[in-house]
């Protein structure tokens, strides 16, 4: 699984396994408690990381940028999850 931040801003991110999202819901835009997000790793602007999950999918990928949360679901481990600009905001895509 490749996770890409194609924006010009750093983002926090988190990946959870098939046990289900800890925050509930399946919406693609969400406000997360900043107290929790502070412990998430940072994915710098324009960077990509590759993960090799040991558990079975699906996986939920969370991004947090400019005080807003964004969610994508990765059904397989060979998916590309990308945070990108959308006008003045952001959106995520899993392909």
trRosetta pair geometry for C-beta under 8 A, 3 or more apart (Angstrom, degrees):
i j d omega theta_ij theta_ji phi_ij phi_ji
1 15 7.7 128 104 -132 149 152
1 50 7.1 147 79 -159 46 57
1 51 4.7 -22 68 64 100 94
1 52 7.5 175 23 -82 78 30
1 53 6.4 31 5 -11 127 104
1 59 6.9 -40 -88 53 167 149
1 74 5.6 50 -127 174 129 163
1 77 5.3 -92 -41 -162 90 56
1 78 7.2 -108 -76 -81 54 10
1 79 5.6 4 -123 58 85 76
1 80 7.8 172 -162 -87 56 29
1 81 6.8 14 -179 1 101 107
2 48 5.8 2 -176 -177 103 115
2 49 7.3 166 -152 85 57 40
2 50 5.2 -28 -98 -100 73 74
2 51 7.8 174 -86 20 25 70
2 79 7.7 -141 37 104 69 45
2 80 4.9 -11 66 -117 106 73
2 81 7.1 179 91 29 54 65
3 13 6.3 132 160 170 145 162
3 15 7.4 -122 -63 -63 147 123
3 43 6.6 -98 123 -108 110 156
3 48 6.8 161 82 -155 45 64
3 49 5.3 -10 58 59 96 88
3 50 7.8 175 18 -88 71 26
3 51 6.6 33 -8 -5 111 111
3 61 6.2 -175 -113 -146 119 141
3 81 5.0 -13 -111 70 71 103
3 82 7.8 172 -160 -81 43 39
4 47 7.5 -165 -145 104 58 39
4 48 4.3 -17 -101 -103 81 95
4 80 6.7 5 1 -175 118 93
4 81 7.1 170 24 88 71 50
4 82 4.4 -13 68 -111 106 81
4 83 7.0 -157 98 28 59 67
5 9 7.9 -108 173 79 120 56
5 10 7.4 34 156 -138 161 35
5 11 5.2 -175 -119 25 131 117
5 13 7.8 -131 -63 -44 112 131
5 43 4.5 152 -27 125 131 111
5 44 6.8 176 66 89 142 29
5 45 6.0 -106 123 -118 118 30
5 46 6.7 -36 95 2 85 18
5 47 5.7 18 46 54 104 70
5 48 7.5 -164 22 -77 63 50
5 63 7.7 147 -101 -132 94 129
5 82 7.9 172 -83 -156 19 60
5 83 5.0 -6 -119 56 62 115
6 46 6.9 49 -137 -106 36 46
6 82 5.5 18 -8 -171 118 109
6 83 6.6 -179 28 81 72 57
6 84 4.8 -4 66 -98 118 82
6 85 7.6 -107 102 -2 91 78
7 11 7.1 83 48 -35 127 118
7 45 5.9 -87 96 -131 66 86
7 46 7.8 -113 72 -48 34 56
7 65 7.0 72 65 -161 160 167
7 83 5.9 -54 -10 119 112 98
7 84 6.4 165 -60 -137 83 30
7 85 5.4 124 -112 -51 92 84
7 90 6.5 -31 -76 -112 146 113
8 45 5.1 32 -165 -157 26 138
8 46 7.3 29 -104 -40 47 96
8 85 7.7 15 8 -57 87 127
9 45 5.5 119 38 -85 9 112
9 65 5.6 112 106 -161 125 122
9 66 6.8 14 146 -42 165 98
10 42 5.4 -1 180 -171 117 112
10 43 7.0 161 -160 82 67 45
10 44 5.1 -34 -108 -123 92 51
10 45 5.5 -75 -61 -32 52 80
10 65 7.6 177 99 -117 42 98
11 42 7.2 148 80 -155 35 63
11 43 5.3 -18 67 61 87 94
11 45 8.0 108 -9 -75 80 59
11 63 5.0 -7 168 -165 139 99
11 64 6.3 148 -171 66 82 46
11 65 4.2 -49 -108 -69 96 107
11 83 5.8 -1 -3 85 170 170
12 37 5.0 112 91 -179 158 96
12 38 7.8 -79 -108 -93 156 18
12 40 4.1 93 176 85 108 121
12 41 7.1 144 -151 80 68 34
12 42 5.9 -48 -96 -97 60 58
12 43 7.5 132 -128 15 12 79
12 63 7.2 139 77 -162 53 48
12 64 4.2 -15 60 57 103 106
12 65 7.5 -180 23 -64 67 60
13 40 6.1 178 62 164 26 124
13 41 6.4 -35 58 74 79 83
13 42 7.8 106 13 -139 81 17
13 43 4.9 25 -3 -9 127 122
13 61 6.7 -12 -167 -174 107 88
13 62 6.4 156 -156 85 54 61
13 63 5.3 -17 -100 -101 84 63
13 64 7.4 -167 -73 17 38 75
13 83 7.9 -132 -87 -29 117 136
14 40 4.7 -87 -57 -124 99 121
14 41 7.8 138 -81 29 61 78
14 61 7.6 162 83 -155 45 46
14 62 4.5 -4 56 55 91 111
15 51 6.4 -149 23 51 169 180
15 53 7.4 -124 140 -81 135 117
15 59 5.5 7 -174 173 99 123
15 60 7.1 161 -153 81 51 48
15 61 5.3 -14 -102 -103 81 71
15 62 7.6 -163 -74 20 35 74
16 19 6.9 -89 165 57 103 91
16 20 7.6 -32 130 96 128 26
16 21 5.9 128 66 -113 144 51
16 22 6.1 -165 -106 -13 159 93
16 59 6.6 164 80 -160 43 72
16 60 4.9 -6 55 55 96 98
16 62 7.6 39 -4 -11 100 108
17 53 6.7 151 -102 -162 97 130
17 55 4.1 20 -144 81 141 149
17 56 7.8 84 -172 64 106 43
17 57 7.6 -121 -155 -110 67 39
17 59 5.8 -37 -113 -107 39 84
18 55 5.9 -147 10 144 99 117
18 56 5.4 0 -26 88 150 74
18 57 5.9 135 -73 171 103 16
18 58 6.1 110 -104 47 79 45
18 59 7.1 -58 -56 -73 60 55
20 60 7.8 33 -177 -14 29 134
21 24 6.3 -153 94 -39 100 11
21 25 7.0 -68 83 60 138 56
21 26 7.5 159 13 -88 140 59
21 60 4.5 -11 -83 37 98 175
21 62 7.8 116 -140 -58 111 113
21 71 7.3 7 -114 -143 151 138
23 30 7.0 128 123 144 141 153
23 32 6.8 -72 -104 -115 160 91
23 62 7.8 87 13 -95 134 144
25 30 6.9 140 93 -97 138 140
26 71 7.5 -151 -164 113 41 143
26 73 7.4 -7 -151 -46 98 132
27 30 5.6 125 84 -63 109 101
27 71 6.8 96 92 40 51 131
28 70 6.5 9 166 -158 69 71
28 71 5.4 -133 -131 62 42 83
28 72 7.2 45 -135 -79 95 56
28 91 7.4 26 147 -150 122 86
28 92 6.8 -150 -169 48 101 100
29 68 6.7 -21 -164 177 92 114
29 69 7.1 133 -169 85 44 63
29 70 5.9 -15 -105 -104 60 68
29 71 7.5 -136 -54 17 21 85
30 68 7.9 130 72 -176 33 69
30 69 4.3 -42 80 82 77 115
30 70 7.5 164 29 -81 74 22
30 71 6.1 31 11 -20 119 116
31 67 7.6 -8 -131 156 90 76
31 68 6.6 -62 -95 -127 64 55
31 69 6.0 152 -114 14 12 104
32 36 6.2 -100 164 68 104 115
32 37 5.3 106 109 -56 124 116
32 62 7.1 83 -69 -179 150 132
32 64 5.6 -78 44 -99 134 124
32 69 4.1 96 -19 -60 104 140
33 36 4.7 77 79 6 97 104
33 37 7.0 -180 92 -10 50 89
34 37 5.3 -57 -140 40 41 114
34 38 6.4 59 159 -40 69 94
34 67 7.5 -34 -78 -125 116 71
35 38 6.4 -42 -158 9 26 115
36 39 6.8 -67 -178 30 42 102
36 40 7.7 46 136 -31 69 101
37 40 5.4 -42 -161 11 53 119
37 64 4.6 -76 -142 82 136 175
37 69 7.7 -138 -86 -85 131 106
40 62 7.7 -101 -121 92 154 111
40 64 6.8 113 54 25 151 125
43 47 5.8 -154 -179 78 75 109
43 49 6.4 -109 -117 -6 108 117
43 63 7.8 -66 42 -123 129 96
43 83 7.8 127 90 23 135 133
44 47 4.5 65 67 -3 82 135
52 77 7.1 54 -144 -176 50 128
53 57 7.2 101 82 -68 150 80
53 59 6.1 -154 -64 -67 163 143
53 77 5.6 -141 42 -112 99 111
55 59 7.9 122 81 -81 104 100
57 74 6.2 -101 -136 108 132 78
57 75 5.7 117 133 -180 140 30
57 76 6.0 -137 21 -94 159 23
57 77 6.4 -156 -41 -50 121 71
58 73 5.3 17 165 -179 136 101
58 74 6.2 162 -164 82 81 48
58 75 4.9 -39 -104 -110 105 47
59 73 7.3 156 80 -158 43 56
59 74 4.6 -11 60 59 95 103
59 77 8.0 74 -4 -93 129 64
60 71 6.2 -18 -171 -162 100 103
60 72 7.5 156 -157 81 54 41
60 73 5.7 -29 -102 -102 66 70
60 74 7.8 -169 -80 20 18 77
61 71 7.1 146 79 -156 53 51
61 72 4.8 -14 60 62 104 90
61 73 7.6 -177 17 -87 78 20
61 74 6.0 59 -20 -18 113 109
61 81 4.7 72 46 166 166 165
61 92 7.2 -172 94 -174 109 149
61 94 7.4 145 31 -83 127 115
62 69 6.1 -22 -166 -164 99 106
62 70 7.3 142 -159 76 51 47
62 71 5.7 -17 -103 -100 67 75
63 69 6.9 151 81 -156 51 54
63 70 4.5 -14 60 60 102 98
63 71 7.7 -160 23 -70 73 32
63 72 7.9 33 -6 2 105 98
63 83 4.7 129 -117 -88 168 134
63 90 7.5 -112 109 138 135 141
63 92 6.1 161 13 -75 130 127
64 67 7.9 0 -179 -127 87 7
64 68 7.2 178 -148 88 57 35
64 69 5.1 -22 -97 -98 79 73
64 70 7.7 -177 -76 20 35 71
65 68 6.5 -25 70 60 59 81
65 70 7.4 -15 25 6 97 115
65 83 6.9 122 -12 176 141 144
65 90 5.8 66 70 -15 129 166
66 90 7.5 152 31 -9 118 125
68 89 7.6 -28 63 -152 164 101
68 90 7.1 163 84 44 126 114
70 83 6.5 123 77 -120 142 100
70 90 6.0 -101 -46 110 151 111
70 91 6.6 176 -144 -141 139 31
70 92 4.7 146 146 -21 120 115
71 92 6.9 -153 81 44 18 147
72 81 5.0 163 87 -143 143 111
72 92 4.1 -123 -46 130 116 129
72 93 6.9 9 -112 85 141 4
72 94 4.4 152 172 -42 121 109
73 94 6.3 -108 72 9 45 164
74 77 7.5 76 143 -97 121 30
74 79 4.3 -171 -146 61 100 144
74 81 5.7 -76 -68 -55 115 121
74 94 5.3 -152 -87 -147 66 134
75 79 6.8 109 43 -53 63 142
75 94 7.8 122 1 139 78 137
76 79 5.4 128 68 -35 75 98
79 94 5.3 10 171 -174 132 94
79 95 6.8 149 -159 76 83 23
80 94 7.3 161 81 -153 48 47
80 95 5.5 -23 61 66 97 76
81 92 6.5 3 -176 -176 88 109
81 93 7.3 174 -149 88 47 45
81 94 4.9 -11 -101 -101 80 81
82 92 6.7 163 84 -153 45 62
82 93 5.1 -11 57 58 95 91
82 94 7.9 173 18 -80 67 36
82 95 7.7 -17 10 20 110 99
83 90 6.0 1 -176 -176 92 122
83 91 7.8 174 -150 92 55 28
83 92 5.4 -31 -97 -97 61 83
84 90 6.8 156 85 -154 33 73
84 91 6.3 -23 65 65 81 72
84 92 7.5 138 18 -103 73 33
84 93 6.7 -2 13 6 119 109
85 89 7.6 141 -161 90 58 35
85 90 6.2 -57 -111 -103 37 63
86 89 5.2 -27 72 81 90 83
86 90 5.9 110 19 -148 92 10
86 91 4.3 46 -27 -3 142 107
